[in-house]
Structures are given as C-alpha cells and as structure tokens.
Amino acid sequence: MEKLDFNALLAKLKSLKGKTVISFHSIADLDAVASAVALQKLIRNSEIRSVDCVNSQAKRTLKKLQIELKPFSEKELNNLNIWHNIIFVDVSNRELLSNLASHLHTFRGNILAIDHHTHNHEFKNAHVYIDSGKGAASEIIFEISKALKKKPDSKTSFLLAGGIVSDTAYFQSANSASLETVSRLLKIAKKELSELYSLIESHPDVSERIASIKSVQRATYERIGEVLLASSESSAFELNCASSLVKCGADFAIVLNRKEGKISCVKSRSPAFSKLNIGELLKEVASSVSGSGGGHEFVGGANFPKQNGEKAVALSLELAKKSLNNELM
C-alpha cells in the first residue's frame, strides 16, 4: 500500500489511462454514492458500479434525482481486467467490499482508494489517500474538482451537499470547512438548505422504526455521574438503533448485530466525551477481536467474527469509560 498526499493523488488521477471503474463500500450510504457520481464526471472513460446495494436514503435520493447505478455483474466480477483502473471512494478497507473483495486478487491494473475514515485493515497493492479531517468523502471529491478546475454541475453539487449533510449527521460532526463547502455547493446548485433537507429526508421504513423501538426497549444502561452509557442488540439497522438511543438521552450508545457480527456506535455532543473519537475507538476494538473498524468522531462501526460480539461490546464500553475517567480527572 502506498499512502498519497493530496498532490500525489491529483497526479495519479491525471495520469490514469484506459477504462476506469469507480465503486464504494457495501450497502453504500449517500456520501459514498455522491462521491462516486461526482468523481465519475471528473475521470475520462469511467463508469460506476456498486458492489451490492445502496441504503434506503441513498436509494430514495437517487430516485428523486433520476440517477441510476448498476451493480457489478457476475461476468464483470470474474473479469475485472476489462478495466485498467479501479477507484474506491469512501472506503479504504477491502473487507467492506462484500463479494468483490474475493475477486480483487485477479485484478492487474491500478487500485486507488479515497476516504476520510481511519481503518486498521487497509488495501494492499493500492494507492490510498485518507483525509480524516474531512467530515465526508464528498468534501474530498469537491476539493479534487476545484483543484482540477472542473466545477460540478447543479445536480451533482446538490448531491454532494446531501452526502456531506447526511454523513455529518446533519452537521453534528461537521467543522466550519464542512459548512462552508455545503454553502458553496448549494450556491452552485442554486438551491436552499431547506430544499436539500427535503431531498435527503424521508420517513424511515416501518421495519427500521420497529428495529429502533425494540432496541430501545431492550437497552441496558450505566450511569456514571451525569453521563449515560447504553448498549443494546438488533438484527438490523444497528446504526439507526444506536442513534435512537442517543436521541433518547444516552451520551454513548452501542448496538450489537449478533447475527452479522457487527457493532455500531454513536456518541452525543456531550462535553463529557469531547476527546473521544468513535472511529479510533472502534478501530482499536476491532483489532482486538480479529475484525476491522473505523468511522468518524461521532459515529463508527466494526465487523468481526460472530462469536466475538459480546467481547467487542464489552471492550467498547471499557474504552469509553476509560476516556470518560480521563476527561473527568
């Protein structure tokens, strides 16, 4: 793996020859999809393929904007060398690529990964650019477009703004640069923030709402002074379930999907956890349970062997308490 700085990334993108396919992580979110759509317009002779499906928010947003994405076909997976380059956005971890991961060893071309997450299992034989200071991959792609002097069109700008708002949990994990970028993108799109919210907001499916309610019902919590740490389980939508626990009052929430060997974790904006980075916490947890993990300051997830679920939750809570005790000292 070769880590790139921004100038080296630009040089790599400019030097690409032949056909390029752009993709993203499994069950892609809006940020990943927006990044791919915008990058495809910057790279000559390129196309987009999803590794499986996109999440419900991304699916609804793409439908509203009349953007269609194709998944890798079985024939393409078995012959990746029809492309000369593969670029992954919003992912720098092979384990997040579903069944595509098992085919990558056959690919003889260039692999680039552009991301804003930190991971403990990174790509081998790839050129990787990571800017963990960005709240969303969409911010990186917009920065690339500016450097290449290729302003995105109205629809693409609107989509990129949506990716940033979504991935920063409606600006909860955004910094001032994120706010400025969204403002610039909305000006290009000639849209207002209220219109952007209308684009990406929608009432969750019944199954998603039921999962959140059940996770709240079965949650256990621990009180440390005025701070609440909550944990629960769900067989689906674990990230939304963790977010629901925070909305109910938890300062730190973790939800285990035992069936799939995954945890999702969210922290509130409580000053008690001001120095705790959820992405870094789950990276450490994952490395201890033979898995992979990462995320942002406020949100993260990890994957691991199913039998290690309880250990992953216990270690996450232990590290959260350690962080809390350090901040209270």
VENKA-V556701 format. One record per backbone hydrogen bond with DSSP energy under -0.5 kcal/mol. NH is the residue of the N-H (numbers start at 0). CO is the residue of the C=O. If there is no record, write none. Layout:
# VENKA-V556701
NH&CO + NH&CO
This chain:
# VENKA-V556701
1&125 + 2&0 + 3&127 + 8&4 + 9&5 + 10&6 + 11&7 + 12&8 + 13&9 + 14&10 + 15&11 + 15&12 + 19&44 + 20&84 + 21&46 + 22&86 + 25&95 + 27&52 + 32&28 + 33&29 + 34&30 + 35&31 + 36&32 + 37&33 + 38&34 + 39&35 + 40&36 + 41&38 + 42&38 + 43&41 + 45&42 + 46&19 + 48&21 + 49&69 + 54&27 + 58&54 + 59&55 + 60&56 + 61&57 + 62&58 + 63&59 + 64&60 + 65&62 + 66&61 + 69&47 + 71&49 + 76&72 + 77&73 + 78&75 + 79&76 + 81&78 + 82&79 + 83&18 + 84&18 + 85&109 + 86&20 + 87&111 + 88&22 + 89&113 + 90&113 + 95&92 + 96&93 + 99&96 + 100&97 + 102&99 + 103&99 + 103&100 + 105&102 + 106&103 + 109&83 + 111&85 + 112&126 + 113&87 + 114&128 + 117&294 + 119&292 + 121&119 + 122&91 + 126&110 + 127&1 + 127&125 + 128&112 + 130&114 + 133&130 + 138&135 + 139&135 + 140&136 + 141&137 + 142&138 + 143&139 + 144&140 + 145&141 + 146&142 + 147&143 + 148&145 + 149&144 + 156&152 + 157&153 + 158&154 + 159&155 + 160&156 + 161&157 + 162&158 + 163&159 + 164&160 + 165&161 + 166&162 + 167&163 + 168&165 + 169&164 + 170&164 + 171&167 + 171&168 + 172&167 + 173&170 + 178&174 + 179&175 + 180&176 + 181&177 + 182&178 + 183&179 + 184&180 + 185&181 + 186&182 + 187&183 + 188&184 + 189&185 + 190&185 + 195&191 + 196&192 + 197&193 + 198&194 + 199&195 + 200&196 + 208&204 + 209&205 + 210&206 + 211&207 + 212&208 + 213&209 + 214&210 + 215&211 + 216&212 + 217&213 + 218&215 + 219&230 + 221&228 + 223&221 + 223&226 + 226&223 + 228&221 + 229&251 + 230&219 + 231&253 + 233&255 + 240&236 + 241&237 + 242&238 + 243&239 + 244&240 + 245&241 + 246&242 + 247&243 + 248&245 + 249&244 + 250&227 + 251&227 + 252&265 + 253&229 + 254&263 + 255&231 + 256&261 + 257&255 + 260&256 + 261&256 + 262&301 + 263&254 + 264&299 + 265&252 + 266&297 + 267&250 + 272&269 + 273&270 + 275&272 + 276&274 + 277&275 + 277&296 + 278&295 + 280&276 + 281&277 + 282&278 + 283&279 + 284&280 + 285&281 + 286&282 + 287&283 + 287&284 + 288&284 + 288&285 + 290&285 + 291&302 + 293&300 + 295&298 + 299&264 + 300&293 + 301&262 + 302&291 + 303&260 + 304&288 + 307&304 + 308&305 + 311&307 + 312&308 + 313&309 + 314&310 + 315&311 + 316&312 + 317&313 + 318&314 + 319&315 + 320&316 + 321&317 + 322&318 + 323&319 + 324&320 + 325&321 + 326&322 + 327&323 + 328&324
